[in-house]
Amino acid sequence: MNFRARRVTLPAITPLCLQKRVIKIYNEDNSSRAVEVPSDIVARDICHMLALKGHAVDEHSLTLYEHLSHLGIERTIEDHESIMEVLSSWGMDSDNRLHFRKNYAKYEFFRKPLDFFPDHMVSIPSESNRVVDHSQLVQIFLSSSTGPEIHGHLHTKEPSRKSWKKLYFVLRRSGLYVSNKGTSKEPWHLQFLADFTDRSVFTLLSGKKLHGAPTDFCFCVKSMKCSSPRDMKLLCADDEQTRTCWITAVRLFKYGMQLYHNFMLPHHKQKPSPMRSISENSLVAMDFSGQHSRVIEKPSEVLSAAVEEGLAWRRKGCQRLSAHGGPSASQSSVCSLALHLAQPWFYGRLSRDEAQLLITQQGPVDGLFLVRESQSKPKTFVLSLCHMQKVKHFQILPVQDEGDSVHSLDDGHTRFLDLIQLVDFYQLNRGVLPCKLKQHCTRTTL
């Protein structure tokens, strides 16, 4: 019997790293952009790519969110997560989305752990009767085999019921438990609810409206592969700090050292700043406010001289605007009208609730702020500022100063010609505010 060899041509197999897929990403204003990406891309790479295209500042705070529209929930996609694995968990006809925006609180717990984990919610296992400092809390999360324990009361609701119950919950490395007898942590009183091997924690966007929650600070535990509402364990905290504590603890228990690597990676990638030229090294601070210029020898005088020069420039700018047929208003009003409208921290006619939502979405960290027009008092402004994970609103009132209208946050004790001067001052000085202004809310661009 004779056999004839036949050449068989196998289809070419494209390596996974070379395969492409088009995904759609949404911005804060629901505008979207289709992006072609490799199949092995992770969230960090997409944020970096969009940052380059949009010329974004502070790239490290840019974040992708998994937004499950039919459930009204969303979660932070960690920087190391595969985007294709996230998309593969969605149904074919789902209206789920990838959202792109800033999140200043994404890794803030590494810098300020005590702001994220209140003492009354944390128990730290002591080793060899050694006193453990709460400032080492994150290190204990990452290095201890048991880790700290998060505990406290939460409102909970079963999907088949309408009412909410307040129960005592305990979060350990082994999972989430609820006590069936008051605040007892005895093993026979703790009922196991979920581990986080294949589950994650999501934020509820409209807990009051959709589920009749007692507060707005809702979250849920859900399987990554199941999209049924019955699979969600609905929980509700009494305030934002409590909710943030539970969500952050779950992230640390679930991902551990990987989160720390994500946090440190941008610092390792930073390029050293180029050396200054000889001419730059020879520059000195100068004071041009008087009739004769002079070299400023004392470092303490440099800042005050710079501020005075800035004020003089703004006064001259106001005079130029008035001289060229500007509105018949005071010089300070003309100057303010011309300057603050173009500032990235000024949001115009934004309501109190909209300002609060915007700051909360971008990460409730100390010093995050924006300035907006007051809706209750026309022709005045409001400074919306985050402190201790709460958004506070401060009225900027007009004050008469020698016939001119100036701005003040403290009933005229400290006065400013315009809003830019006011923001500049409170970025350097706390004054009457609970903290300094650190970073302003910034809408991302696709």
C-alpha positions in Angstrom: 0.0 0.0 0.0 1.4 3.4 -1.0 0.9 6.5 1.0 1.2 10.0 -0.6 2.3 12.8 1.7 0.1 15.8 1.6 1.2 19.3 2.7 -1.2 20.8 5.2 -1.2 24.6 5.7 -2.2 25.5 9.2 -3.8 28.9 9.9 -1.4 31.5 11.2 -1.8 32.1 15.0 -1.4 35.7 16.0 0.3 36.1 19.4 -1.9 37.4 22.1 0.2 40.5 22.5 -0.3 41.4 18.8 -4.1 40.9 18.7 -6.1 44.1 18.6 -9.5 45.0 19.9 -11.6 48.2 19.8 -13.1 49.3 23.1 -15.2 52.3 24.0 -14.3 54.5 27.0 -16.6 57.1 28.5 -15.8 60.5 30.1 -17.5 62.3 33.0 -19.8 64.1 30.6 -20.8 60.7 29.0 -18.8 61.6 25.8 -17.0 58.5 24.5 -14.1 57.5 22.4 -13.3 54.3 20.6 -9.7 53.1 21.2 -7.9 50.2 19.6 -5.8 48.3 22.1 -3.8 45.1 22.3 -5.6 42.1 23.9 -3.1 41.9 26.8 -3.4 45.5 27.8 -3.9 46.4 31.5 -5.7 49.4 33.0 -2.5 51.3 33.7 -1.5 51.2 30.1 -4.8 52.5 28.9 -4.7 55.4 31.4 -1.1 56.2 30.2 -2.2 56.2 26.6 -5.2 58.4 27.2 -3.1 60.8 29.3 -0.6 61.2 26.4 -3.4 61.8 23.9 -5.2 64.3 26.2 -2.1 66.0 27.5 -3.4 65.2 31.0 -1.6 66.5 34.1 -1.1 64.3 37.1 -1.4 61.0 35.2 -1.0 58.8 38.3 -4.5 59.8 39.5 -6.2 58.8 36.3 -8.4 55.7 36.8 -10.6 53.3 34.8 -13.9 52.3 36.3 -16.1 49.3 35.6 -19.6 50.7 35.4 -22.5 48.1 35.5 -25.4 50.1 34.3 -28.2 47.6 34.9 -27.2 47.2 38.5 -26.3 50.8 39.2 -22.9 50.0 40.6 -19.2 50.7 39.7 -15.8 49.9 41.0 -12.2 51.0 40.5 -10.3 48.8 38.0 -6.9 48.3 39.6 -3.9 49.3 37.5 -2.7 45.8 37.0 -6.0 44.3 35.9 -6.5 42.9 32.4 -9.1 44.9 30.6 -10.1 41.9 28.4 -10.8 39.8 31.5 -13.1 42.6 32.8 -14.9 42.8 29.5 -15.2 39.0 29.2 -17.3 39.0 32.4 -20.0 41.2 30.8 -23.0 39.8 28.9 -23.2 40.1 25.1 -26.1 42.6 25.2 -25.2 44.5 28.4 -25.0 48.3 28.6 -21.9 48.2 30.8 -19.2 50.8 30.3 -15.6 51.7 31.0 -15.4 55.1 32.6 -12.3 57.3 32.7 -11.7 60.0 35.3 -9.4 61.1 38.1 -9.3 59.4 41.5 -7.0 61.3 43.8 -7.8 58.8 46.6 -6.7 55.7 44.7 -3.5 55.2 46.7 -3.9 58.0 49.3 -4.2 55.3 52.1 -0.5 54.5 51.6 0.4 58.1 52.5 -2.2 58.8 55.2 -3.5 55.5 56.6 -5.0 57.0 59.7 -7.4 59.1 57.6 -8.8 55.9 56.0 -8.9 53.6 59.0 -10.5 55.2 62.2 -9.3 53.7 65.5 -12.7 52.5 66.5 -13.1 50.3 63.4 -9.7 48.6 63.5 -8.3 45.8 65.7 -4.6 44.9 65.2 -3.4 41.5 66.4 -0.4 42.0 68.7 2.6 39.7 68.5 4.6 38.9 71.6 2.5 41.4 73.5 4.2 44.1 71.4 2.3 47.4 71.2 1.5 48.1 67.5 1.3 51.6 66.2 -1.7 52.4 64.0 0.5 54.3 61.7 2.0 50.9 60.6 -1.5 49.7 59.7 -0.9 49.4 55.9 2.4 47.5 56.5 0.4 45.1 58.7 -2.1 44.6 55.9 0.7 43.7 53.5 3.0 41.6 55.7 0.9 39.9 58.3 -0.6 36.5 57.6 -3.8 37.4 59.5 -3.8 41.2 59.1 -5.8 43.7 61.0 -9.5 43.3 61.6 -12.2 45.8 60.4 -15.4 45.8 62.4 -18.5 48.0 62.9 -22.2 48.3 62.2 -23.6 48.4 58.7 -27.1 48.4 57.3 -27.8 45.3 55.2 -30.6 44.3 52.9 -31.5 41.0 51.2 -32.5 41.4 47.5 -35.9 39.8 48.1 -36.8 42.1 51.0 -37.6 45.8 51.2 -36.4 46.6 54.7 -32.9 47.2 55.9 -31.4 45.9 59.2 -28.4 47.2 61.1 -26.0 44.4 62.1 -22.4 44.1 63.3 -19.9 43.0 60.6 -16.4 41.8 60.8 -13.9 41.8 57.9 -10.8 39.5 58.1 -8.4 38.2 55.6 -10.5 35.0 55.4 -13.6 36.9 54.4 -16.6 39.0 55.6 -18.7 37.9 58.6 -21.8 39.1 60.3 -22.6 38.5 64.0 -25.9 37.0 64.9 -25.6 38.1 68.5 -25.0 41.8 69.0 -21.3 42.7 68.7 -20.0 39.3 69.7 -17.0 38.1 67.7 -17.1 34.5 69.1 -16.7 32.0 66.3 -20.1 30.4 67.0 -21.7 33.8 66.7 -20.1 34.8 63.4 -21.8 33.8 60.1 -19.6 33.7 57.0 -20.9 35.8 54.1 -18.3 36.0 51.4 -14.6 35.7 50.6 -12.9 37.9 47.9 -11.1 35.3 45.8 -13.6 35.7 43.0 -15.6 38.6 44.4 -15.1 42.3 44.6 -16.6 45.4 46.2 -18.6 47.9 44.2 -20.0 51.3 45.1 -23.8 51.8 44.7 -24.5 55.0 42.7 -28.2 55.5 43.7 -28.7 53.3 46.8 -31.6 55.4 48.2 -33.5 55.6 44.9 -33.0 52.0 43.7 -33.0 50.1 46.9 -34.5 52.4 49.6 -31.2 52.6 51.5 -31.2 54.7 54.7 -28.1 56.7 53.6 -26.2 57.6 50.4 -23.1 55.7 51.4 -23.9 52.3 49.9 -21.7 49.5 48.6 -22.0 45.9 47.7 -20.1 42.6 47.5 -20.6 40.8 44.2 -19.1 37.9 42.2 -17.0 39.0 39.3 -18.6 36.5 37.0 -22.3 36.8 37.9 -24.4 39.8 36.9 -27.7 38.9 38.7 -29.0 41.4 41.3 -29.7 38.4 43.6 -25.9 37.7 43.8 -25.2 41.1 45.3 -24.8 41.6 49.1 -26.1 45.1 49.7 -24.5 47.1 52.5 -24.9 50.7 53.7 -22.6 52.8 55.9 -23.6 55.9 58.0 -21.0 58.2 56.4 -18.4 58.4 53.7 -15.4 57.7 55.9 -16.9 54.4 57.1 -17.7 53.3 53.6 -14.2 54.2 52.4 -12.7 52.2 55.3 -14.6 49.0 54.3 -13.9 49.4 50.6 -10.2 50.1 51.1 -9.7 47.2 53.4 -11.3 44.8 50.9 -8.9 46.1 48.2 -5.9 45.6 50.5 -7.0 42.1 51.5 -7.8 41.1 47.9 -4.7 42.4 46.2 -2.1 42.9 48.9 1.4 43.7 47.8 0.2 44.2 44.2 -1.5 47.5 45.2 1.8 48.7 46.7 3.7 47.8 43.5 1.1 49.8 41.6 1.6 52.7 43.9 5.4 52.6 43.7 5.7 51.9 39.9 5.3 55.6 38.8 7.9 56.7 41.3 10.4 54.2 39.9 9.7 55.3 36.3 10.3 59.0 37.0 13.2 60.4 35.1 15.8 62.5 36.9 15.4 66.2 36.3 18.0 67.6 33.8 20.9 69.6 35.3 20.4 73.3 35.4 22.6 75.4 33.1 25.3 77.7 34.4 23.2 80.7 33.6 20.2 79.3 35.6 22.5 78.6 38.6 23.6 82.2 38.6 20.0 83.6 38.8 19.1 85.6 41.9 15.8 86.8 43.3 15.1 90.5 42.5 12.6 93.0 43.9 11.2 95.5 41.4 8.4 97.0 43.5 10.3 100.1 44.5 11.9 102.9 42.4 15.2 101.0 42.4 15.6 97.3 41.9 17.5 95.3 44.5 18.8 91.8 45.1 16.8 89.9 47.7 19.3 88.3 50.1 16.9 86.9 52.7 15.0 83.7 51.6 12.1 84.7 53.8 11.5 87.9 51.7 11.3 86.0 48.3 7.7 84.8 48.7 6.3 88.1 50.0 8.1 90.0 47.2 6.6 87.7 44.6 3.1 88.1 46.0 3.4 91.9 46.0 4.6 91.9 42.4 1.6 89.7 41.5 -0.8 92.1 43.2 0.8 95.1 41.4 0.4 93.3 38.0 -3.3 92.6 38.7 -3.9 96.2 39.7 -2.3 97.4 36.4 -4.3 94.8 34.5 -7.5 96.1 36.0 -6.6 99.7 35.1 -5.9 98.7 31.5 -9.3 97.0 31.2 -11.0 100.0 32.6 -9.1 102.4 30.3 -10.1 100.4 27.1 -13.8 100.8 27.4 -14.5 98.1 29.9 -17.8 97.9 31.9 -18.5 100.8 34.2 -17.8 98.7 37.3 -15.1 98.9 39.9 -11.5 98.0 38.9 -11.6 94.8 41.0 -14.9 93.6 39.4 -13.5 94.1 35.9 -10.3 92.3 36.8 -12.1 89.4 38.5 -14.5 89.0 35.5 -11.6 88.8 33.1 -9.4 86.4 35.0 -11.2 83.8 37.0 -13.4 82.5 34.2 -10.5 80.8 32.5 -9.2 79.1 35.6 -9.4 75.2 35.7 -10.8 75.3 39.3 -13.7 77.5 38.4 -16.9 75.6 37.5 -19.4 78.4 36.9 -23.1 77.7 37.7 -22.7 74.3 39.5 -25.1 73.3 42.2 -24.2 72.2 45.7 -25.1 68.6 45.0 -23.2 68.6 41.6 -20.1 69.9 43.3 -20.3 67.3 46.1 -20.7 64.5 43.5 -17.8 65.7 41.4 -15.4 65.9 44.4 -16.6 62.5 45.7 -16.1 60.9 42.3 -12.5 62.3 42.0 -11.6 60.9 45.4 -12.4 62.5 48.7 -8.9 63.5 49.8 -8.0 66.5 51.9 -7.6 69.7 49.9 -9.5 68.7 46.8 -11.5 71.8 45.8 -13.4 73.8 43.2 -14.9 77.3 43.1 -18.4 77.9 41.7 -21.1 80.5 41.5 -23.6 80.6 44.5 -27.1 79.7 43.6 -28.6 81.0 46.8 -26.9 84.4 46.8 -26.5 85.9 43.3 -23.2 87.6 42.4 -21.3 85.7 45.1 -19.1 82.6 44.9 -18.7 79.3 46.9 -15.5 77.4 47.7 -16.3 73.6 47.9 -13.5 71.8 49.7 -13.0 68.2 50.9 -11.6 67.6 54.4 -11.7 64.3 56.3 -13.7 62.8 53.4 -16.5 65.3 53.8 -17.3 68.1 51.3 -17.7 71.5 53.0 -18.9 74.7 51.3 -17.6 78.1 52.2 -19.3 81.3 51.1 -17.0 83.9 49.4 -18.7 87.2 50.2 -18.1 90.6 48.6 -16.8 93.2 50.9 -16.5 97.0 50.2 -12.9 98.3 50.5 -12.5 102.0 49.8 -15.3 101.9 47.2 -14.2 98.8 45.5 -15.7 95.3 45.9 -13.3 92.7 47.1 -13.6 89.0 48.1 -13.4 87.5 51.6 -13.9 84.2 53.3 -13.7 85.5 56.9 -16.0 88.5 57.0 -13.5 90.9 55.6 -10.5 90.2 57.8 -8.6 88.9 54.8 -9.4 90.6 51.5 -8.6 89.7 47.9 -8.9 91.7 44.7 -10.0 88.6 42.7 -10.7 84.9 43.1 -7.2 84.0 41.7 -5.6 85.9 44.5 -7.9 84.2 47.0 -7.1 80.7 45.8 -3.4 81.4 45.6 -3.4 82.6 49.3 -5.3 79.5 50.6 -3.0 77.2 48.7 -0.2 78.6 50.9 -2.1 79.3 54.1 -4.9 77.4 55.8 -6.5 80.5 57.3 -10.1 79.9 58.3 -10.3 76.7 56.3 -9.8 73.2 57.8 -6.9 72.5 55.4 -5.0 74.2 52.6 -6.2 74.0 49.0 -4.1 71.2 47.4 -5.5 70.1 44.1 -8.5 71.3 42.1 -11.1 69.1 40.5 -10.1 68.4 36.9 -12.3 66.9 34.2 -10.4 64.5 32.0 -10.5 64.7 28.2 -10.5 61.8 25.8 
